[in-house]
Each structure stands twice: as structure tokens, then as C-alpha cells.
């Protein structure tokens, strides 16, 4: 009977031996720990590159070890056997040498402290607390950005489920007056004016690690970031409307409304002159002036004008100054008008228009929650399609130069 030897032997060289040693050291120095939540125990995996739980080498039970530490903190009359039990219970036997060295250092430091010898960098004072202690943080956090916008309420809002908005307006025909008994007028028909606007996209995107919730933190950073996404869209929409209003024809005031005539006790300019001119032009175009948009400083200059003040005195009573904030107001000197006060608008600009003249189109929306290939990251992406436009440019005017 004969046996065939199929083994191949490799000659060990210094280079191959060093390579094996380096690989072994690299593997030992790269450690991945996994916790088994069902037993509250920690394990070290034999494969440090794994991305899934592998409970290979038992390290210890967190609950048992923590209970032992708590017992040591609260007692001073334990026997050496009881002390060793609470120190080492819950740890795997392979870790006992490391644990023994650790507790040996602790005992040495404790003995030095009892003999009055300083430890480490010196005596701990209150100046060191910020580095070594937990910091108490107020649960209230204020957002350092103004989000009070009113311009979206100052225009006509419409929903649209396409990315291109299309509308038709009618130029009507006029019937003939003062016709003869047997006269017949020529036939007439309406005319359509088509308007199109392409919607724009606004987007918010937040990406977070799946492990972020496990971090020790003072705030819920992930949720705080997610909450901003939808809260910031009104700022984009209002800014777009403010730009659209600039498309109205410019009606320069000539003299600012807050200028006082030299040697007199009244304002030089009567704002009603411009408001009447704007109202007449809007009516001629087929609309009705009923909306005014301006900022707080411009509104104050307008209402302090002596021709506007509600008083029988030539000096008049100065109206109270309102806080600088977006709001809706009415004024008894402007019956039929609603004032929309928004700080996004430029000081000195007053927009007078028929509310139908300006449209804000709210288009399709999309909210997506996405995970990466390894399910390590979560992304929240919110898309909002929108646009604003002058539907009827003749239905409005902008007064400029109204303040100094």
C-alpha cells in the first residue's frame, strides 16, 4: 500500500515571516465591538471589517460590571473578597490581567492621595469643572433668523400641478351706443392674451448618520435640522414675490412724503395725489386699486405726512410707531385699501395694485427619505415648485422716492 504526498511546503523567509507578523498585529490592533442588547453583553468580532453583528469573543456584561462599580462607590467596609468580586465580576477571564493592572493603578493613586500627595495636574478647582463635568443646557433654543413674512398673503395664491403655468386673459369687445333705428353694428369678438410662466424649484436637504441618535449630545441635532427644511420655504417664496412687484411701472413721487415745507408746518407733498393717479390708471386698465405693499419705515413716513394724519389741527397728531415686523394694517384715510407691511421690501417703495394683478403659483411638492447602499445614512429631501408673476401688469404701480 502506498500513499501519495500532495502537500506543498513553502520555505519561510525573513520577509514572509515579517509579513505574517505585520498582518497579525494589524488585525489585533483593529478592534470592532458589538453589543448584544438581549443580554446587555459586549463581544469582540474576529473579523474587524464586518458590518453586521458578530458575537465571537465575550468581553463582559455591562449590567453586572456597572452594578459592581456602584457597590464599590457606596461602601467602605467591604472585605478584600467582596472588593475583588465587585471589581472583576462580569469580565471575561482573558481580560482579568488588564483589569488587575488598572485596579492596581487605582489603589496606588488612592494611597498617594491618603498620604497627601498631589495627583495628576494638581488640585481640582471650580475652574476645571467646564472640562470635566457635564454642562447644563437650557432646553429653549432661539432661531437667529426672522421668519415673519406677509407678502404671500398680499397676492392671489393658486395651486398648479404642472411645471409650466398657462393662463388666458380676455380683452372684451365694446358694444356700440347711440345707434340708428335700423342700423346694424359690425360683428365683434373677444381677444385672448396668453401668459406662460415656468415654475422654479426650491429644495431642502439634510443627511444624517444612523448612529447620530446614539451620540451623547445636548440637543436632538437630527430633528432640529429636519425641522428647518419646511420652515424656510416661506422666505424663498416671499423674496420671489418682492422681486416680482418691481415689474410694475415706476411712478416717481418727485418729493418724498416725509419732507416738511420750508417755513411751514405741513408736508411738502400730498401722497393722495399719487394714490389718485395710480388708482385712475388701474381703473382704466380694468382693475381696482385695493392693495398696498411697503415696509415699516415707508409706512411710518406715509402716515406721518400732515395731509394723511387724522386730525383737524394743521400740525396733527403724530401716529404711534409700530414695531418693525411683518403685519397687515388698514388706515381710515385710505378706505378700501389693505396695507401689507413686509421688511423684505425696499424703503421708499410703495406698491399700489389690484390684488388680482400678482399671482403666486404653488406647484408640485416632493418629500423623500433616502438611505445609502449600506443603510448607514438617512437623507431627507424636500422639493417645492413655485413661481410668482404679474398676471396683469397694468393693474398696479410702484411709487418710488417716497422717503428721504
Secondary structure by P-SEA (a helix, b strand, c coil): cbbbbcbbbbbbcaaaaaaaaaaaaaaaabbbbbbcccccbbbbbccccccccccccccccaaaaaaaaaaaaccccccaaaaaaaacccccccaaaaaaaaaaaaaaaaaaaaacccccccccccccccccbbbbbbcbbbbcccccccccccbbbbbbcccbbbbbbbbbbbbbccccccccccbbbbbbbbbbbbbbbbbbbbbbbccccccccccaaaaaaaaacccaaaaaaaaaaaaaacccccccccccccccccccccccccaaaaaaaaaaaaaaacccccbbbbcaaaaaaaaaccccccccccccccccccccccccccccccccbbbbbbccccccbbbbcccccbbbbbcbbbbbbbbcccccbbbbbbbbbcccccccccccbbbccccc
